[in-house]
Amino acid sequence: MDNEQILDDIGALVEEERALRRRTGGLLPEERTRLAELEVRLDQCWDLLRQRRAKAEFGEDPDTAVLRPAAEVESYRN
């Protein structure tokens, strides 16, 4: 995936996330599960994009960046 494809994926995921958050009357259990999945996938996509940008900035091949496992990405601290 290149940066544009990642950004397109992020846009689609954000759109779906917003649609779920706008729902009134609460979410069904499967919708809550999907929302949690979206949050993790977004974190993974942002991480991949940051990796690619950092590699490009320092003269490395951005295509060597890898999608990290959810457990790894979710354990980062701000």
Disulfide bonds with the S-S distance in Angstrom:
none
